[in-house]
Amino acid sequence: MLSALSGTDRYRTGWWLFTLALGGAFAFVVFSFVGTFVFGVFLYYGLRPLQRRLQRHVPAEAAATIALLVVALPMLVLVGSLAVVGIGELLAVLDGAPIRETINSYVDLSAVSEPLDGAEQLGAEGASIQSVAAASLGVLAFLTDVLLHLFIAVTVAFYLLRDDERIRAWFEGNVAGQGTTGHAYATAVDRDLGTIYFGNVLLVGVVAAITLAFYHAFNLLAPTALTIPFPTALALLTGVASMVPIVVGKLVYVPLTAYLGTVAFRTDPSLLAFPIALFVACLVFADLVPMGLLLPRIAGRKTHVGLVLFAYILGPILFGWYGLFLGPLLLVLGIQTVRINLTELLHGRPLTPRVTAAGSIGSDPAVATSDGTPADHEDGGVAATDHEETDVETADGSTDADDSPGTDDE
């Protein structure tokens, strides 16, 4: 077959084969670290509003560095440390309990329990040199693996935050320019992801604030014997746990109220009213209301509420912990394919940058005006969360405040 091609065609065919092979290799690398890369994308969209505001006062690189080092990294380290310690204590309490299997479907508990057991062996008296060495290697391997994945995710987020305008310009100049179907698809996906992922961050903040008030109020009202230890840290951990569907904040407030109930029962059974009241308050205002009402609306203003909820539930079940971020990503890609491409593909029509189906369940793409600049009055995408506001000139010379996302020229 190659012999029938001209020299130029063979040359181009060779380059295409090389490019496809290289793309396959890159795809394999991304697939091997898919959870880490998806988490990096989540950090990008979660921090982009803050970075955009910082960028008004400092250069893009400094804004990205501040957003990651001052806000994201300390939060991740604190939450990670609390999570490891909390899981260790939780494993001892839930040994053999049915809920352990539920938690294990989201997080591989053995990956945490084994290093914790090794850490305990390091401080055990009479331990042999061989057991200490083996435990040390296990703990070191665990820490190295965690730090490696964290470094990759933070690095991905940093370069996306710093270079998103360059990526957008390259995409428009070399892949899909304004007014094309590819550009419309990319901008619509970008808007939906910005809304959904930033909604996650908002949810964590809301739940953490609610439980912070509850925990400190409990300490003020309850007897000294029922004081909640480290209420601020536990409130932050409850907020982060709210990102896990079904289980949500129960990872924190159920063991906490169970502990307080046990203390109250042993001290004075009449004090059981305090932990019961705390449990009911957390269940209603930090669990049912945020997950049933707040999350679907914050994280899916234009995306169908039920679809967003299923993405959060089924994603972790199918893919593990990173399904919490990958599930919404796949949902957005599928919805925008249906809205922009599917009808034309099914009926053999020319592809256009316009939304032709399911117009009410996703963010609209940026559409170029007659002079080539994007005229966009999108209310439900990233702009709805008041992210990156820039002045965009429309065909009549007026200006619109709009976004400037990574692959978006809105």
C-alpha positions in Angstrom: 0.0 0.0 0.0 2.8 2.4 0.9 4.4 1.7 -2.6 1.4 3.2 -4.3 1.8 6.5 -2.4 3.9 9.4 -3.7 7.1 10.4 -1.9 5.3 13.2 -0.1 2.4 11.0 0.9 4.8 8.4 2.3 6.6 11.1 4.2 3.4 12.4 5.8 2.2 8.9 6.5 5.4 8.1 8.3 5.0 11.2 10.4 1.4 10.4 11.1 2.4 6.9 12.4 5.1 8.4 14.5 2.7 11.0 15.9 0.0 8.4 16.7 2.6 6.2 18.4 3.8 9.1 20.5 0.3 10.1 21.3 -0.4 6.5 22.5 2.7 6.7 24.7 1.5 9.9 26.3 -2.0 8.5 26.7 -0.5 5.5 28.5 1.4 7.9 30.9 -1.8 9.9 31.6 -3.8 6.7 32.1 -1.2 5.3 34.6 -1.6 8.5 36.7 -5.2 9.3 35.7 -6.3 10.1 39.3 -3.4 12.4 39.9 -3.9 14.3 36.6 -7.6 14.6 37.2 -7.0 15.9 40.7 -4.6 18.5 39.2 -7.3 19.6 36.8 -9.7 19.9 39.8 -7.2 22.1 41.6 -6.9 24.3 38.5 -10.6 24.9 38.3 -11.0 25.2 42.0 -8.2 27.8 42.3 -8.8 29.7 39.1 -11.2 32.3 40.5 -8.7 33.2 43.2 -5.8 33.2 40.8 -7.7 35.5 38.4 -8.2 38.0 41.2 -4.6 37.8 42.3 -3.5 38.3 38.7 -5.0 41.8 38.7 -2.3 42.8 41.1 0.6 40.5 40.5 2.0 38.6 37.4 0.3 35.3 36.4 3.2 33.1 37.7 3.2 34.8 41.1 -0.6 34.6 41.3 -0.5 30.8 40.6 2.3 30.3 43.1 0.4 32.2 45.8 -2.8 30.3 45.1 -1.1 27.0 45.4 1.5 27.5 48.1 -0.5 29.8 50.4 -4.0 28.3 50.0 -4.0 24.8 48.4 -0.8 23.2 49.6 -1.2 23.9 53.4 -4.9 22.8 53.1 -3.9 19.6 51.4 -1.1 18.8 54.0 -3.4 19.6 56.9 -6.3 17.6 55.6 -4.1 14.7 54.5 -2.5 14.5 58.0 -5.8 14.6 59.7 -7.2 12.0 57.3 -4.3 9.6 57.9 -4.6 9.9 61.6 -8.4 9.7 61.5 -8.5 6.7 59.2 -6.1 4.9 61.6 -8.4 5.6 64.5 -11.4 4.7 62.4 -10.0 1.4 61.4 -9.6 0.4 65.0 -13.3 1.3 65.7 -14.8 -0.2 62.5 -12.8 -3.4 62.5 -15.3 -6.0 61.0 -18.2 -3.5 60.7 -20.2 -3.4 57.5 -19.6 0.3 56.9 -15.9 -0.5 56.4 -16.7 -2.1 53.1 -18.6 1.0 52.0 -15.6 3.2 52.9 -13.2 0.8 51.2 -15.1 1.2 47.9 -14.0 4.8 47.8 -10.5 4.6 49.5 -8.2 1.6 49.6 -7.9 1.4 53.4 -5.2 -1.2 53.3 -3.0 1.3 51.5 -3.2 3.5 54.7 -3.5 0.9 57.4 -0.4 -1.0 56.5 1.9 2.0 56.7 0.2 3.0 60.0 0.9 -0.5 61.4 4.5 -0.1 60.3 4.7 3.2 62.1 3.5 1.7 65.3 6.1 -1.0 65.0 8.8 1.7 64.8 7.9 2.8 68.4 7.3 -0.7 69.8 9.6 -1.9 72.5 11.7 -5.0 71.8 11.2 -4.9 68.1 13.9 -6.6 66.1 16.2 -4.8 63.7 14.7 -6.6 60.8 11.1 -5.7 61.7 12.1 -2.0 62.3 13.9 -1.9 58.9 10.9 -3.5 57.1 8.5 -1.1 58.8 10.7 1.9 58.0 10.8 0.9 54.3 7.0 0.5 54.2 6.4 4.0 55.8 9.0 5.5 53.5 7.5 4.0 50.4 4.0 5.2 51.4 5.2 8.8 52.1 7.2 8.8 48.8 4.2 7.6 46.8 1.9 10.2 48.4 4.4 13.1 47.9 5.0 12.0 44.3 1.3 12.1 43.4 0.8 15.4 45.3 3.8 16.9 43.5 2.5 15.9 40.1 -1.1 17.2 40.8 0.2 20.5 42.2 2.6 20.9 39.2 -0.2 20.2 36.7 -2.4 22.8 38.4 0.4 25.3 38.6 1.2 25.2 34.9 -2.4 25.3 33.9 -3.0 28.3 36.1 0.1 30.1 34.8 -0.1 29.2 31.1 -3.8 28.8 30.4 -3.8 31.9 28.2 -1.0 30.4 26.1 -2.8 27.1 25.9 -5.9 28.9 24.7 -4.0 30.9 22.1 -2.2 27.7 20.9 -5.5 25.8 20.7 -7.3 28.5 18.8 -4.3 29.0 16.4 -3.5 25.4 15.7 -6.4 23.1 16.6 -9.8 24.9 16.5 -10.2 28.6 15.9 -13.1 30.7 17.0 -16.3 29.9 15.2 -15.4 26.2 14.8 -17.2 23.3 16.3 -14.1 22.3 18.2 -13.7 25.7 19.8 -17.4 25.8 20.8 -17.1 22.3 22.4 -14.0 23.3 24.3 -15.4 26.5 25.7 -18.7 24.9 26.7 -16.8 22.1 28.5 -14.5 24.6 30.2 -17.4 26.5 31.5 -19.2 23.5 32.9 -16.1 22.2 34.6 -15.4 25.6 36.1 -18.8 25.7 37.6 -18.9 22.1 38.8 -15.4 21.9 40.3 -15.5 25.3 41.8 -18.9 24.3 43.3 -17.0 21.5 45.1 -14.7 24.0 46.7 -17.7 26.1 47.7 -19.4 23.1 49.2 -16.3 22.2 51.3 -16.2 25.7 52.6 -19.9 25.9 53.4 -19.9 22.5 55.2 -16.7 23.4 57.1 -18.2 26.7 58.2 -21.4 25.1 59.3 -19.7 22.3 61.3 -17.2 24.8 62.7 -20.1 26.8 64.2 -21.8 23.6 65.5 -18.6 22.1 67.1 -17.7 25.4 68.9 -21.3 26.0 70.0 -21.3 22.4 71.3 -18.2 23.1 73.4 -19.8 26.3 74.8 -23.0 24.6 75.8 -22.0 21.1 76.7 -20.3 20.1 80.0 -16.5 20.0 80.1 -16.5 16.2 80.1 -18.1 16.3 76.6 -15.7 18.8 75.0 -14.9 18.2 71.3 -11.1 18.0 70.8 -9.7 20.1 68.0 -13.0 21.5 66.8 -11.6 23.6 64.0 -9.5 20.8 62.5 -12.5 18.4 62.7 -14.7 21.0 61.0 -12.3 21.3 58.2 -12.1 17.5 57.9 -15.9 17.3 57.9 -16.0 19.8 55.0 -13.5 17.8 52.9 -15.4 14.6 53.7 -18.5 16.2 52.2 -17.0 15.6 48.8 -17.5 11.8 49.2 -21.1 11.0 48.1 -23.4 8.9 50.2 -20.9 8.7 53.1 -20.1 12.5 53.1 -19.5 14.1 56.5 -20.6 10.9 58.3 -16.9 10.0 58.1 -16.3 12.6 60.7 -19.4 13.4 62.7 -20.7 9.9 63.2 -17.5 8.6 65.0 -17.3 12.0 66.8 -20.9 11.8 68.1 -20.5 8.1 68.9 -17.5 8.9 71.0 -19.3 11.8 72.8 -22.3 9.5 73.3 -20.1 6.9 74.9 -18.5 9.4 77.2 -21.9 10.9 78.1 -23.4 7.4 78.9 -20.5 6.5 81.1 -20.5 9.9 82.9 -24.2 10.7 83.1 -26.9 9.2 80.8 -28.9 12.5 81.0 -26.1 14.1 79.0 -26.9 12.0 76.0 -29.1 14.8 74.7 -26.1 16.8 73.8 -24.4 14.3 71.4 -27.9 13.4 70.0 -28.6 17.0 69.3 -25.2 17.5 67.6 -25.8 14.4 65.5 -29.2 15.6 64.3 -27.9 19.1 63.5 -25.0 17.7 61.5 -27.1 15.2 59.7 -29.6 17.8 58.6 -27.5 20.9 58.0 -24.1 19.5 57.2 -25.2 16.4 55.3 -28.8 16.2 53.9 -29.2 19.8 53.0 -25.8 20.3 51.3 -25.8 17.0 49.4 -29.5 17.0 48.5 -30.0 20.7 47.7 -26.8 22.7 47.8 -24.3 20.5 45.9 -26.4 19.8 42.8 -27.3 23.5 42.4 -23.9 25.0 43.1 -22.0 22.4 41.1 -24.5 22.2 38.2 -26.3 25.6 37.6 -26.8 24.7 34.0 -26.1 21.0 34.1 -29.0 18.7 35.0 -29.2 18.3 38.8 -29.9 14.6 38.7 -27.1 13.9 36.2 -24.6 15.8 38.4 -25.7 13.9 41.5 -25.3 10.5 39.6 -21.9 11.6 38.5 -20.8 12.2 42.1 -22.3 8.9 43.3 -21.3 6.6 40.4 -17.9 8.1 39.7 -16.2 7.0 43.0 -18.0 3.6 42.9 -16.6 2.8 39.4 -13.2 4.4 39.6 -12.3 4.8 43.3 -11.4 8.0 45.1 -10.6 9.9 41.9 -14.0 9.1 40.4 -15.1 12.0 42.5 -13.4 14.3 40.0 -13.4 12.0 36.9 -17.2 11.3 37.1 -18.2 15.0 36.6 -15.6 15.4 33.9 -17.0 12.4 31.9 -20.5 13.8 32.4 -19.6 17.2 31.0 -17.9 15.7 28.0 -20.9 13.5 27.3 -23.4 16.3 27.7 -21.6 18.7 25.5 -21.2 16.1 22.8 -25.0 15.5 22.8 -25.7 19.3 22.8 -23.3 20.3 20.0 -22.4 17.3 17.9 -24.7 14.3 18.2 -27.7 15.5 16.2 -25.6 16.5 13.2 -23.6 13.2 13.3 -26.8 11.1 13.5 -28.5 12.9 10.6 -25.4 13.6 8.4 -25.6 17.3 8.7 -22.6 19.7 8.7 -21.2 20.3 12.1 -21.7 23.8 13.6 -20.6 25.6 16.7 -24.2 26.0 17.8 -26.1 24.1 20.4 -28.7 22.0 18.6 -30.0 19.7 21.4 -30.6 19.7 25.1 -30.2 23.4 25.3 -31.2 23.7 29.0 -28.8 21.2 30.6 -25.3 22.7 29.9 -23.4 25.8 29.5 -23.4 27.5 26.1 -20.2 27.8 24.1 -18.5 31.1 23.1 -19.7 32.1 19.6 -17.7 34.5 17.6 -19.3 37.6 16.2 -19.0 39.0 12.7 -15.7 40.7 13.5 -14.2 37.5 14.9 -14.5 38.4 18.6 -16.5 36.2 21.0 -19.9 37.6 21.9 -21.2 35.8 24.8 -23.8 36.4 27.4 -23.6 33.1 29.2 -25.2 33.1 32.7 -24.7 29.6 33.8 -21.1 28.7 33.2 -17.9 29.9 34.9 -19.1 33.5 34.7 -22.0 32.7 36.9 -19.5 32.1 39.7 -17.9 35.5 39.1 -14.6 34.0 38.1 -12.4 35.6 35.5 -13.9 38.8 34.3 -12.4 40.6 31.3 -13.9 43.1 28.9 -14.8 41.5 25.5 -15.7 43.7 22.6 -18.7 42.7 20.6 -19.7 43.6 17.1 -21.4 46.8 18.0 -18.4 48.1 19.9 -19.8 47.6 23.4 -18.1 45.6 26.0 -19.2 42.6 28.0 -17.6 41.2 31.2 -16.7 37.7 30.5 -14.3 34.9 31.3 -10.9 33.9 30.0 -10.4 30.3 30.9 -7.7 27.9 29.9 -9.1 26.9 26.5 -11.8 29.6 26.3 -11.9 32.9 24.7 -15.2 34.0 26.1 
